[in-house]
Structure formats: structure tokens, C-alpha cells
Amino acid sequence: MPERIRETLFPFRSVGTTGGTGTVASQFHKVLLSQLPHVERITTTCRDMRSERAKRLPASPKMHVLPGAVTDPDVLRAVVDGGEVVYHLAAWLANTPLPSMTEVYVVNSLSTGVVSRLCRDQGKRLVFTSSHSVYFAGDYSGLIREDDYPFRRDFVEWIDAVNGDYHELIDAIAAGDRSFDDAPDSIRRINEKLPPPFDPKIYDSDSYHMYCLTKLLAERFVLDYGGLVLRLSNVYGPGDESPQAVSDACQRLLEAAPGDRIDVRQPFKRLVPAYLGDIIKAFIRAGGLRLPESVLPLFTVASQKHYMREDELLRTVAKCLNEIRGTNHDYDIEELPAEDDVAFTYDLTKMNAHLLRSEDMTPFSEGAREQLLWLMERAEGRPARQADLVIRFADNGT
């Protein structure tokens, strides 16, 4: 059995989560079940119980799964009722098919506002997972600090302008006076009155632009209602078989033969990885975190402060794979032109001082090795692990 995490570090006997079949939620659930045995109940959501992703839900009597989407207020109320602390992880992601733009506002922003309001009403901590992608709404250069990052003025002014109308809609849905069914029409009216900023479009992409805008709007609601925001960055690790950059690189290398050409797919991307084990440490700490009033409950969470470009990521994964296999294969990995200057660096001082104090973050080579081993086990048809990750705190909660 993995080492138990002390109850003093996570003093909750019930937990509510949304997005229960996602990569982060499924690994969080496994850690709660394997290393926090005092947690007696986990209430989570699953949009489609017949889907392949539903198999990620652990088979445990402690798991209470609510069929339905986060656009169902009864589901959100049940999640909040079922947990002493709540983690809102469900969202539409930019690298998945784009639904209607109005639906993105409903799923990413409005539902976040409603769960934030419900948590405030019950005096419960809400931990919300946002994304480092919000920094695309700015120069994304120099030293990146969450508290004073210079976002685009049109984004900030638009969020300020629509905040009142959205709060009115959120409060009505949370009170049971309005339905999510009415939300698309309400949002269309808000956007007609106050058109969202779309010029210039981030990466000239509707998906990236909408993801960034709706996550920033959601952050505003969480902070308004007293929740805590974690901006996650390029999530990877055991359990991740998503199309995200690190998982994609691992799967491409596993399928490649020695000497194969491996092209860079996103030369414009600069990736700051966040290992799932480090993220779950942040979740556990965030649940009961008490901050001075002067500290905004908003954190960038990453496993390193420097970015990687895709060619470096691929070379590192190839090296890890050779070490696992005991080989010395060469792969023809495309090499990007050298940069004249470092584009940006994350300032993780706030995370290290308040959220993950005394904790060493996982080096990318170590995390990539663990993800490769997990993917290889899956390909070989081995039984699923009871716990894909083992979380160890430096002080184990003392």
C-alpha cells in the first residue's frame, strides 16, 4: 500500500469534484482512495456513463457518481452538497472540437460561476483549475507573475463590463430562479450588448481565443465568490493519454522505429510542463490553505519555471525511452531554429512560498519516464494499477 498522507494535511472526509473522467480528476480520485483512507466519500460527475472514459472512474464504494453535465444545476448542487471541499475541473479544452461559441461560455464560464456561488453559500472552499493559456492574452514575455501580469486591455475591460450581467444570471441559476436552458439566449444578449474582444485573435484561432477568454472570465467569478484558482500548465504523467503535448510526444516516440523522421507539429508553442504528481500535491495543499488577506488566492502551478520547445521535448522523451529499453537508437527529430533570446520565464515564487512550500518539483526527465512506463504497460495489456502515482510530501503534513 502507498504511504498514507496525514489527515492534518487534508482534514476532509468528503470531496466533491467535477469532470470525474478527465485525466486530472481520475488521478486525484485514485490518490484520495489509496493514500487518504480517512476520506469516506467522493462525489463526482460523469456526462456519459456509457462512454469509454467512464471506465476511468474507480470501482469503490466511496465513489458516488452523478450522471449528467455541469450545465445541470441539480448536478452542481449535489457535488457541492457532497463535499466538504470542492474541485471544479470540468471544462471544454482548446485542443478538442469547438462547439458553438455560446456553449463554450456556458460550460467554461457560467457553470464555474454557479458552482462558485453555491460553494460560497455553503461556506466551502472551491478549488478551480484554470490554465496558463490565459497568458496568451498578453505579450507572454519576460518574467510571468500571476499577480501583476499585463493582460490585454480589451479583455480586462470586457470582463469588467459583463461581470454584472453574468453575476445576475449566475445568482438566479444558483437560487433556482433560472435554468441553464435559458443561458444561451441570455449570453447571446449579453454579447450583443457588449461584444467580446476578437481583434486580434489569439494564434489566429477561434479555439485558443475562446478558451483563453472564457477561462479568464471564469477566474473572475471564482475570485469574486471567494474561491481559489490554480493555473495549470501542460499537464502530463501516468494516466495521461490525451492529445496534450507531452502525451502526444510519448506516444509518437513509442510508435516510431529507429531513424524515423519526427516532425515538430507546433513550432510556435513554448511548453512549461506540470507533472500530475505535483498538481495533486497542489490540490491537497489548496483544500485547506489559509492565506493572508494580502495574498490573492491565484497561483500558477508548473513543475519548472523555464519553457521547452517541442524539439527539446521530443529529444528528452527519446532519451528517456532509450534508457528504459537499454538501447541507443537515433531518431530524426526536426530541429527548430535557435531563439535569439529567452521569450519568458515563470516566476513560481508565490507557489513555492504559499502553496507547495518545502516541496521539490518533478524534473521533466523523471516525469516523462513515468509516463512512458505507464503507456508501455497499457500497450502490453497489463492490469490497471491501483494507483498510478504515489504522492510523498517533504513533511507528510507535519
TORDREN-406228 format. One record per residue: x, y, z of N, C-alpha, C, O in turn. Coordinates in steps of 0.2 Angstrom, whole numbers, plus 5000, padded with zeros to 4 digits. Layout:
XYZXYZXYZXYZ ...
This chain:
500449945000500050005000500450065000500950075004 500350114996500650184996500650215003500150205007 501150255005501150285011500550335012500350375007 500250325018499750375019499950445020500450455023 499450485018499550555019499150575025498650565026 499550615030499150635036498550675035498550715031 498050655040497450695039497550765041497150805039 498050785045498150855046498350895040498150955040 498550865035498650895029498050905024498050955021 497650865025496950865021496450845026496250785026 496150885030495650875035494950865033494550895036 494850835027494150825024493950755024494350715022 493350735026493150675025492650665019492450605017 492550715015492150715009492450765004492550815006 492450744998492650784992492150784987491950734985 492050844984491650854978492150874972492550914973 492050844966492450854960491950864954491450824954 492150904949491850894943492350874938492950874939 492050854932492550824927492850754929493450744928 492450714932492750654935493050604931493450564933 492950604924493350564920493950594916494250554912 494050654918494650684915495250654918495250624923 495850674915496450644917496650674924496850624928 496550734925496750764932496350734937496550714943 495650734936495150714941495250634943495250614948 495350594937495450524938496050504943496050464947 496650544942497250534946497150554953497350524957 496750614953496650644960496250594964496350574970 495750564961495250514964495650454967495650434972 496150424962496550374964496950384970497050344975 497250444970497650464976497250474983497450444988 496650504982496250504988496050434991496050424997 495950384986495750324988496350284991496250244996 496950294988497450254990497950274996498250245000 497950344996498350375001498050415007498350445011 497350425006496950465011496350425013495850445011 496550375017495950325018495450355023494850335023 495550415026495050445030494550485026494050495029 494650495019494150525015493650465014493750415011 493050475016492450425016492050435010491750385008 492050495006491550495001491850544996492150594997 491850524989492050564984491450574979491250524976 491150634978490550644974490850674968491150734968 490750644962490950674956490450674950489950644951 490650694944490150704939490450654933491050654932 489950634929490150594923489550614918489050594919 489750644912489250664907488950604904488350614902 489350554902489050494899489350434902489850414901 488850404906489150344910489250284905489550234907 489050284899489150234894489750244890489950204886 490150294891490750314887491350274889491350244894 491850274885492450244886492850274892493150244896 492750344892493050374898492750364905493150374910 492150334905491850324911492250264915492150254921 492650224911492950174914493550194918493850164922 493750264918494250294922493950304929494350314934 493350294930493050304937493250244941493050194940 493550254947493750194951493150164954492650194956 493250094954492650054957492750054964493150004967 492450094968492550094975491850114978491550164975 491650094984491050114987491050184989490550214991 491650214990491750284992491550334986491450384987 491550304980491450344974490650354973490350304973 490450414973489750424971489650474965489850524965 489450434959489550464953488850494951488350454951 488850554949488250594947488250594939488650624936 487750554936487650564928487450634927486950654930 487750664922487550724920488050774919488650764920 487950834916488450884914488450944919487950944923 488950984919489051034924488551094922488551144925 488151084916487651134915486951114918486451144916 486951064922486351044926486451074933486851044937 486051124935486151144942486051094947486351104953 485651044946485550994951486150954952486350934958 486550944947487150904947487650944951488050924956 487751014950488151054953488051064961488451064965 487351064962487151074969487351004973487551004979 487250944970487450884973488150874974488450854979 488650904969489350904970489550944976489950924980 489251004977489451044982489151024989489451024994 488550994989488250964995488650904997488750895003 488950864992489350804994490050814996490350764998 490350874996491050884998491150935003490850995002 491550925008491750975012492251025009492251085011 492551005003492951044999492751024992492650964990 492751074987492551054980493151074975493451134976 493251034970493751044965493351054958493051004956 493351104955492951114949493451104943493851154942 493451044940493951034935493651024928494051024923 493051024927492751014921492751074916492751134919 492951064910492951124905493051094898493251034897 492851144894493051124887493751144886493951204888 494151104882494851114881494951144874494651124869 495451184873495551214866495751164861495751184855 496051104863496351064858495751004856495950954854 495151014858494650974856494151014852494151074851 493650974849493251004844492851064847492651064853 492851124843492451184846491751174845491451174839 491351174850490651184850490451254848490851294846 489751264848489651334847489951384852490051364858 490151444850490451484855490051504861490351504866 489351504860488951514866489051464871489051474877 489051404868489151344873489751344877489851324882 490351374874490951374877490851424883491151414889 490551484882490451524888490051494893490151504899 489551454891489151414896489551364900489551364907 489951324897490251274900490851294904490951284910 491251344901491851364904491751424909492151424914 491351464908491251524912490651524917490751524923 490051514914489451514918489451464923489251474929 489551394921489551344926490051354932489851334937 490551384930491051394935490851454940490851444946 490451504937490151554942489651524946489651534952 489251474944488751444948488951404953488751404959 489451364952489751314957490151364962490151344968 490451414960490751464964490251494969490351494975 489751514967489151544971488951494976488851514982 488751434974488551384978489051364984488851354989 489651364982490151354987490151404992490251394998 490151474990490151524994489551524999489651535005 488951504996488351505000488451455006488151455011 488851395005488851345010489551355014489651315018 489951405012490551415016491051365015491451345019 491051335009491551285007492151315002491951354998 492751285003493251304998493151274991493051214991 493151314986493151294979493851304977494151354977 494151254974494751254970494651244963494351194961 494851294959494651294952495251294948495751324949 495251244943495851234938495751284932495351264928 496151334932496251374926496851344922497051294922 497151394918497651374913498151424912497951484912 498751404911499251454909499151484902499351544901 498651464899498451484892498151554893498151594888 497951574899497651644899498251694898498051754896 498851674899499451724897499451744890499851784888 499151704886499151714879498851784878498951814872 498351804882498051874882498551924884498351964889 499151924882499651974884500251964880500251924875 500752004881501351994877501751924878502151904874 501551894884501851824886502651834885502951794881 502951884888503651894888503951914895503551934899 504551904895504951924902504751884907504651824906 504751904913504551874919503851864921503551924921 503551804920502751804921502551794928502751744931 502251844931501951834938501251844938500951884934 500851794941500151794941499851854944499251874941 500151894948499851954952499852014948499452054949 500352024944500352084940500552074933500852124929 500252024930500352014923499952064919499352074920 500252094914499852144910499452114904499652104899 498852094906498352074901498152124896498152184897 497952104890497652144885497052194888496652164892 497152254887496652304890495952284887495452294891 495852264881495152244879494852184882494252184883 495252134884495052084888494852104895494252094897 495252144898495052164905494452214905494052204909 494452254900493852304900493252264899492652284901 493252214894492652174893492452134899491852134900 492852104902492652064908492352114913491852094917 492652174914492352214919491652234917491252244921 491552244911490952274908490352214909489852234910 490552154907490052104908489952074914489452034915 490352084919490352054926489652064929489452014932 489352114929488752124932488152084929487752054933 488152084923487652044919487751974921487251934922 488351944920488451874922488251864929487951804930 488451904934488351894941487551884942487351844946 487151924939486451924939486251854937485751824940 486451834931486251764928486451704933486151664934 487151714935487351664940486951654946486751604948 486851714949486451714956485751684955485451654959 485451704949484751674948484751604947484351564949 485251574943485351504942485451464949485151414950 485951494953486151464959485551464964485451414968 485051514963484451514968483951474965483451464969 483951444959483451404956482951444953482351424951 483051514952482551554948482651554941482151574937 483151534938483351524931483651454930483851424934 483551444923483851374921484451384916484451434913 484851334916485451334911485151334904485451354899 484551304903484251304897484151374894484151384888 484051424898483951494896484651534895484651584892 485151494897485851534897486051554890486351604890 486051504885486251534879485951594876486351634874 485351604877484951664875485251724879485351774876 485251714885485551764890486251784888486351844887 486651744886487351754885487351794878487751834877 486951764873486951804867486751874867487051914864 486251884872486051954873486651994876486752054874 486951964881487552004884488052024879488352074878 488251974874488751984869488552024864488952064861 487852034862487652084858487752154860487852204857 487552164867487652224870488352244871488552304870 488752194873489452204874489852154871490052104873 490052164864490352114860491052094863491452144865 491152034863491852004866492452034861492352044855 493052044864493552064860493852004856494051954858 493952024849494151964845494651994840494851964835 494952054841495452084836495952114840495952164844 496552084840496752024836496551964839496451954845 496551904835496351844838496951804840497451804836 496951774846497551744848497751684844497251634842 498351684842498551624837498151624831498151574827 497751674829497351674824496851614824496751574819 496651594830496251534831495651544836495751574841 495051524833494451534837494551494844494351514849 494851434843494851384849495251414854495051424860 495851434853496351464858496051534861496151544867 495751574856495551634859494951624864494951654869 494451584862493851564866494051534873493851554878 494551494872494751454878495051504883494951504889 495551554881495851604885495351644888495351664894 494851674884494451724886493951694891493751724896 493651634890493151604895493551584901493251584906 494151564901494551544907494651604911494551604917 494851664908494951724912494251744915494251774921 493751744911493151764914492951724920492651744925 493051654919492851604925493351624931493051624937 493951634930494351654936494051714940494051714946 493851764936493551824939492951804944492851824949 492551754941491951734945492251694952491951704957 492651654951492951614957493251664962493051654968 493651714960493951754965493351804968493451814974 492851824964492351864966491951824972491751854977 491851764971491451724976491951684981491651644985 492551704982492951684987493351614986493551584991 493351594980493751534978494451544977494751594978 494851484975495551484974495651464967495351414965 496151494963496251474956496951444956497451474958 496951394952497651364950497751364943497351334939 498151404940498351404933498851344931499451344933 498551294928498951234927499251244920499051274916 499851204919500251214913500451154910500851114914 500251134904500451074901500551014905501050984907 499950994907499850934912500150874908499950854902 500450824912500750764909500850714915500950734921 500950654914501150604919500750544918500350534913 500850494922500550424922499750444922499550474926 499350404918498650424917498450464912497850474910 498950504909498850544903498950514896499450494894 498350504893498350484886497950534882497750514877 498050594883497650644880498050664874498650644873 497750714870498150744864498650794866498950834862 498750804873499150864875499850844873500050794871 500350904873500950894870501450844872501750804868 501450834879501950784882501650714880502050674878 501050694881500750634880500850614872501050564871 500750664868500750654861501450644859501650594855 501950674862502650664861502850594863503250554859 502650574869502750504871502550454866502850404865 501850464864501550414860501950404853501950354850 502150464851502450464844503150424844503250394840 503450444850504150404850504050334851504450294849 503550314855503450244856503250204850503450144849 502950234845502750214839503250214834503150184828 503750254835504250264830504750214829504950174834 505050204824505650154823506250194823506250254821 506850164825507450204824507650234817507550204812 507850294818507950334811507350364808507450404804 506750354811506150384808506150464809506450484814 505950494804505850574804505250584809504750564808 505350634814504850654818504850734818505350764820 504350754815504250824814503950864820503550834824 504150924821503850964826503150994823503051014817 502650984827501950994825501751064827501351094823 502051094832501851164834502451204836502651214842 502751224831503351264832503351324836503851354838 502751354836502651414839502551404847502551454851 502451344849502251334856502851334860503451304858 502851354866503351354872502951324878502551354881 503251264880502851224884503251224891503851214892 502851234896503051234903502751174907502151184909 503051124907502651064910502451064917502851094921 501951034919501651024926501550944926501050924924 501950914931501850844932501250834936501050864941 500850774935500250764938500350754946499950774950 500950724948501050714955501150784958500850794964 501450834955501550904958500850934958500750974963 500450924953499750954953499350934959498950964962 499350864960498950834965499250854972498850864977 499850864973500150894979499850964980499650984985 499751004974499451074975498751064977498551104981 498351014974497651004976497650994983497151024987 498050954986497950934993498150994997497751005002 498651034996498851095000498251144999498151175004 497951154993497551204992496851194996496551244997 496651134997496051125000495951155007495451185008 496451155011496451195017496851245018497051275024 497151275013497651335013497351395016496751415014 497651425020497451485023497951545021498551535023 497751595018498151645016498051715019497551725021 498651755020498551815022498051855018498051845012 497651905020497151945016497551975011497251995005 498151995011498552025006498751985000499052004995 498651915001498851874996498251844992497851814995 498251864985497751844981497751764980498251744979 497151734981497151654980497151634973496751604970 497751654970497851634962498551614962499051654963 498651554959499351534958499451504951499051464948 500051514948500251474943500651414945501051414950 500451354943500651294945501051264939500751244934 501751254940502151224935502751184938502851204944 502951134935503551094938504251124937504751104940 504251174933504851214931504751284929504151294927 505151324929505051394928505251414920504951464917 505651364917505851384910505451344906505251284907 505351364900504951334895505351284890505951294890 505051234887505351194882505051204876504451214875 505351204870505051204864505051124862505251084865 504651114857504451044855504951004853504950944855 505451034850506050984848506450964854506650904854 506551004859506850984865506450934869506750884872 505850944869505350894872505450824869505550774873 505450824862505450764859506150724860506150664861 506650764860507350744861507450714869507750654870 507050744873507150724880506750654881506950614884 506150654878505750594878506150534875506150474877 506450544869506850494866507450474870507550414870 507750514874508250494878507950454884508250394885 507450474887507150434892506950364889507050314893 506650354883506450294880507050244879507050184881 507650274877508250234876508450204883508650154883 508450254888508650224895508150174897508450124900 507550174896507050124898507250054895507250004898 507350064888507450004884508149974884508249924881 508650014887509349994886509549994879510049954878 509350044875509550054868509950124867509950164872 510150134861510450194859510250214853510650234848 509550214851509350224845509350304843509250344848 509450314837509350384835508750394831508450354828 508450454832507850474829507950544825508350584828 507650544819507750614815507250664817506750674814 507450694823506950744826507050814823507650834823 506550844820506650904817506950954822506750954828 507450994820507751044825507451114823507551134817 507251154828506951214827507551264827508051254830 507451324823508051374823508151404830507651404834 508751414832508851444839508551504840508451544835 508351524846508051584848508551634850509051614853 508451694848508951754850508951764857509451774860 508351764860508351774867507751724870507351704867 507851724877507351684881506651724880506651784882 506151694878505551734877505151744884504951804885 505151704889504851714895505151664900505351614899 505051684907505151634912504551644917504351694918 504351584920503851594925504151604932504651574934 503851654935504051674942503651624947503051644948 503951574950503551524954503651544961503451504966 503851604963503951624970503351614974503351584980 502751634972502151634976501951564977501751544982 501951524972501851444973502251414978502051384982 502951434977503451404982503351424989503451394994 503151494990503051524996502451505000502451495006 501951494997501251485000500951414999500651385003 501051384993500651334991501051264991500751214994 501651264989502051204989502751214992503251194990 502651244998503251265002503651195004503351145005 504251195003504751145005504651085000504951035002 504351094995504251034990504751044984504751094981 505050984982505450984976504950964971504550914971 505051004965504550984959504950934955505550924956 504550894951504750844947505150864941504850894937 505750844940506150854934505750824928505450774929 505850854922505450834917505650764914505250724913 506350754915506550684913506250634917506150574914 506250644923505950594928505150584927504950524926 504850634926504150634924503950604918503550564917 504350614912504250584906504350514906504050474903 504850494910505050424911504450384914504250334911 504150414919503550384922502950384917502550334917 502850434913502350424908502450374903501950344901 503050374901503250314896503150244898502850204895 503350234905503250174908502450154908502250094907 502050204910501350194911501050174904500650134903 501250214899500950204892501250134889500850104886 501850114891502050044889501649994892501549944889 501550004899501049954902500449944899500149894898 500150004897499450004894499549964887499049924885 500049974883500049944877500149874877499949834873 500549854883500649774884500049744887500049684888 499449784888498849754891498949734898498549684901 499349764902499449744909498849774913498549824911 498649744919498149764923498249834925498849854926 497749874925497749944928498049944935497849904939 498449994936498750004943498250024948497750064946 498250004954497850034959497950114960497450154961 498550124960498750194960499350214955499850174955 499250254950499750274945500250314948500850314945 500150354953500550404956500550384964500050374967 501150404967501250394974501450464976502050484974 501050504980501250564982501650564989501450534994 502150594989502550604995502750674996503050714992 502550705002502650765004503350765008503450725012 503650825008504350835012504250825019504650795023 503650845022503550845029502950805031502750795037 502650765025502050725026501450755031501150725035 501450825030500850855034501050885041500550905044 501650875043501850895050501950975050502051005055 
